[in-house]
Amino acid sequence: MSQDVVRIDEAPLFELLTVASLFLVALMGTLIAYQAYRGYRRNDALSMLYLAAGLLLLTLCPFLINLTVTTMFSLDQVVTVFFENVSRLLGLVAIMYSLYGQH
């Protein structure tokens, strides 16, 4: 379990930009999901709740999965990518259901 720790001042610019962009995607997705949730609460429209959940699964959850798995567990990268992709797939299913489902 001896992983090399990369200090922020030693990280290449590309890695810093990658982490920053992932964080911004998660933040913006969460803000949009919050607005969809407010729409659900205001209009009692179940489709907006599915949209909010789908956006969180699509944007925030992969970021949290990556952050959690890479810092707390020493799993292969393919496992992390698998869990991120499952989250994205479930997010797309929830968004599709919000658009085409029977409400």
C-alpha positions as protocol buffer text, in pm:
chain_id: "A"
residue {
  index: 1
  type: MET
  ca { x: 0 y: 0 z: 0 }
}
residue {
  index: 2
  type: SER
  ca { x: 289 y: 233 z: -69 }
}
residue {
  index: 3
  type: GLN
  ca { x: 162 y: 479 z: -326 }
}
residue {
  index: 4
  type: ASP
  ca { x: 365 y: 778 z: -426 }
}
residue {
  index: 5
  type: VAL
  ca { x: 215 y: 1098 z: -290 }
}
residue {
  index: 6
  type: VAL
  ca { x: 218 y: 1387 z: -535 }
}
residue {
  index: 7
  type: ARG
  ca { x: 245 y: 1727 z: -378 }
}
residue {
  index: 8
  type: ILE
  ca { x: 44 y: 2006 z: -533 }
}
residue {
  index: 9
  type: ASP
  ca { x: 350 y: 2220 z: -597 }
}
residue {
  index: 10
  type: GLU
  ca { x: 513 y: 1926 z: -779 }
}
residue {
  index: 11
  type: ALA
  ca { x: 212 y: 1821 z: -988 }
}
residue {
  index: 12
  type: PRO
  ca { x: 225 y: 1887 z: -1362 }
}
residue {
  index: 13
  type: LEU
  ca { x: -2 y: 2163 z: -1490 }
}
residue {
  index: 14
  type: PHE
  ca { x: -208 y: 1916 z: -1695 }
}
residue {
  index: 15
  type: GLU
  ca { x: -293 y: 1712 z: -1383 }
}
residue {
  index: 16
  type: LEU
  ca { x: -395 y: 2024 z: -1192 }
}
residue {
  index: 17
  type: LEU
  ca { x: -617 y: 2137 z: -1480 }
}
residue {
  index: 18
  type: THR
  ca { x: -772 y: 1790 z: -1500 }
}
residue {
  index: 19
  type: VAL
  ca { x: -859 y: 1787 z: -1131 }
}
residue {
  index: 20
  type: ALA
  ca { x: -989 y: 2144 z: -1150 }
}
residue {
  index: 21
  type: SER
  ca { x: -1211 y: 2062 z: -1448 }
}
residue {
  index: 22
  type: LEU
  ca { x: -1348 y: 1750 z: -1276 }
}
residue {
  index: 23
  type: PHE
  ca { x: -1428 y: 1960 z: -969 }
}
residue {
  index: 24
  type: LEU
  ca { x: -1602 y: 2226 z: -1179 }
}
residue {
  index: 25
  type: VAL
  ca { x: -1811 y: 1964 z: -1360 }
}
residue {
  index: 26
  type: ALA
  ca { x: -1916 y: 1820 z: -1024 }
}
residue {
  index: 27
  type: LEU
  ca { x: -1995 y: 2165 z: -884 }
}
residue {
  index: 28
  type: MET
  ca { x: -2196 y: 2283 z: -1185 }
}
residue {
  index: 29
  type: GLY
  ca { x: -2383 y: 1953 z: -1208 }
}
residue {
  index: 30
  type: THR
  ca { x: -2473 y: 1979 z: -842 }
}
residue {
  index: 31
  type: LEU
  ca { x: -2601 y: 2335 z: -884 }
}
residue {
  index: 32
  type: ILE
  ca { x: -2816 y: 2235 z: -1183 }
}
residue {
  index: 33
  type: ALA
  ca { x: -2943 y: 1929 z: -995 }
}
residue {
  index: 34
  type: TYR
  ca { x: -3035 y: 2154 z: -702 }
}
residue {
  index: 35
  type: GLN
  ca { x: -3240 y: 2375 z: -935 }
}
residue {
  index: 36
  type: ALA
  ca { x: -3415 y: 2066 z: -1073 }
}
residue {
  index: 37
  type: TYR
  ca { x: -3488 y: 1955 z: -716 }
}
residue {
  index: 38
  type: ARG
  ca { x: -3634 y: 2299 z: -639 }
}
residue {
  index: 39
  type: GLY
  ca { x: -3853 y: 2257 z: -946 }
}
residue {
  index: 40
  type: TYR
  ca { x: -3970 y: 1922 z: -811 }
}
residue {
  index: 41
  type: ARG
  ca { x: -4056 y: 2077 z: -474 }
}
residue {
  index: 42
  type: ARG
  ca { x: -4228 y: 2380 z: -628 }
}
residue {
  index: 43
  type: ASN
  ca { x: -4435 y: 2196 z: -891 }
}
residue {
  index: 44
  type: ASP
  ca { x: -4455 y: 1846 z: -742 }
}
residue {
  index: 45
  type: ALA
  ca { x: -4326 y: 1715 z: -1078 }
}
residue {
  index: 46
  type: LEU
  ca { x: -4168 y: 1376 z: -1026 }
}
residue {
  index: 47
  type: SER
  ca { x: -3979 y: 1404 z: -1354 }
}
residue {
  index: 48
  type: MET
  ca { x: -3775 y: 1690 z: -1206 }
}
residue {
  index: 49
  type: LEU
  ca { x: -3673 y: 1466 z: -916 }
}
residue {
  index: 50
  type: TYR
  ca { x: -3549 y: 1201 z: -1159 }
}
residue {
  index: 51
  type: LEU
  ca { x: -3367 y: 1471 z: -1353 }
}
residue {
  index: 52
  type: ALA
  ca { x: -3197 y: 1594 z: -1036 }
}
residue {
  index: 53
  type: ALA
  ca { x: -3094 y: 1242 z: -935 }
}
residue {
  index: 54
  type: GLY
  ca { x: -2969 y: 1170 z: -1285 }
}
residue {
  index: 55
  type: LEU
  ca { x: -2758 y: 1485 z: -1292 }
}
residue {
  index: 56
  type: LEU
  ca { x: -2601 y: 1398 z: -957 }
}
residue {
  index: 57
  type: LEU
  ca { x: -2524 y: 1044 z: -1074 }
}
residue {
  index: 58
  type: LEU
  ca { x: -2380 y: 1182 z: -1396 }
}
residue {
  index: 59
  type: THR
  ca { x: -2162 y: 1459 z: -1254 }
}
residue {
  index: 60
  type: LEU
  ca { x: -2107 y: 1452 z: -878 }
}
residue {
  index: 61
  type: CYS
  ca { x: -2098 y: 1079 z: -805 }
}
residue {
  index: 62
  type: PRO
  ca { x: -1817 y: 988 z: -1049 }
}
residue {
  index: 63
  type: PHE
  ca { x: -1605 y: 1265 z: -896 }
}
residue {
  index: 64
  type: LEU
  ca { x: -1675 y: 1139 z: -543 }
}
residue {
  index: 65
  type: ILE
  ca { x: -1615 y: 778 z: -646 }
}
residue {
  index: 66
  type: ASN
  ca { x: -1281 y: 870 z: -799 }
}
residue {
  index: 67
  type: LEU
  ca { x: -1180 y: 1075 z: -498 }
}
residue {
  index: 68
  type: THR
  ca { x: -1288 y: 811 z: -247 }
}
residue {
  index: 69
  type: VAL
  ca { x: -1153 y: 505 z: -422 }
}
residue {
  index: 70
  type: THR
  ca { x: -814 y: 657 z: -503 }
}
residue {
  index: 71
  type: THR
  ca { x: -757 y: 798 z: -154 }
}
residue {
  index: 72
  type: MET
  ca { x: -904 y: 527 z: 69 }
}
residue {
  index: 73
  type: PHE
  ca { x: -853 y: 203 z: -123 }
}
residue {
  index: 74
  type: SER
  ca { x: -570 y: 65 z: -330 }
}
residue {
  index: 75
  type: LEU
  ca { x: -777 y: -74 z: -616 }
}
residue {
  index: 76
  type: ASP
  ca { x: -681 y: -96 z: -980 }
}
residue {
  index: 77
  type: GLN
  ca { x: -775 y: 199 z: -1196 }
}
residue {
  index: 78
  type: VAL
  ca { x: -1004 y: -23 z: -1402 }
}
residue {
  index: 79
  type: VAL
  ca { x: -1222 y: -79 z: -1093 }
}
residue {
  index: 80
  type: THR
  ca { x: -1252 y: 295 z: -1034 }
}
residue {
  index: 81
  type: VAL
  ca { x: -1342 y: 355 z: -1398 }
}
residue {
  index: 82
  type: PHE
  ca { x: -1600 y: 74 z: -1381 }
}
residue {
  index: 83
  type: PHE
  ca { x: -1777 y: 229 z: -1081 }
}
residue {
  index: 84
  type: GLU
  ca { x: -1764 y: 576 z: -1239 }
}
residue {
  index: 85
  type: ASN
  ca { x: -1918 y: 441 z: -1560 }
}
residue {
  index: 86
  type: VAL
  ca { x: -2192 y: 257 z: -1369 }
}
residue {
  index: 87
  type: SER
  ca { x: -2278 y: 584 z: -1197 }
}
residue {
  index: 88
  type: ARG
  ca { x: -2287 y: 768 z: -1531 }
}
residue {
  index: 89
  type: LEU
  ca { x: -2503 y: 494 z: -1685 }
}
residue {
  index: 90
  type: LEU
  ca { x: -2752 y: 509 z: -1396 }
}
residue {
  index: 91
  type: GLY
  ca { x: -2755 y: 888 z: -1429 }
}
residue {
  index: 92
  type: LEU
  ca { x: -2840 y: 868 z: -1797 }
}
residue {
  index: 93
  type: VAL
  ca { x: -3111 y: 611 z: -1724 }
}
residue {
  index: 94
  type: ALA
  ca { x: -3263 y: 844 z: -1463 }
}
residue {
  index: 95
  type: ILE
  ca { x: -3252 y: 1140 z: -1702 }
}
residue {
  index: 96
  type: MET
  ca { x: -3407 y: 931 z: -1979 }
}
residue {
  index: 97
  type: TYR
  ca { x: -3680 y: 819 z: -1740 }
}
residue {
  index: 98
  type: SER
  ca { x: -3744 y: 1181 z: -1643 }
}
residue {
  index: 99
  type: LEU
  ca { x: -3802 y: 1260 z: -2011 }
}
residue {
  index: 100
  type: TYR
  ca { x: -3986 y: 950 z: -2134 }
}
residue {
  index: 101
  type: GLY
  ca { x: -4110 y: 766 z: -1823 }
}
residue {
  index: 102
  type: GLN
  ca { x: -4468 y: 718 z: -1716 }
}
residue {
  index: 103
  type: HIS
  ca { x: -4536 y: 980 z: -1447 }
}
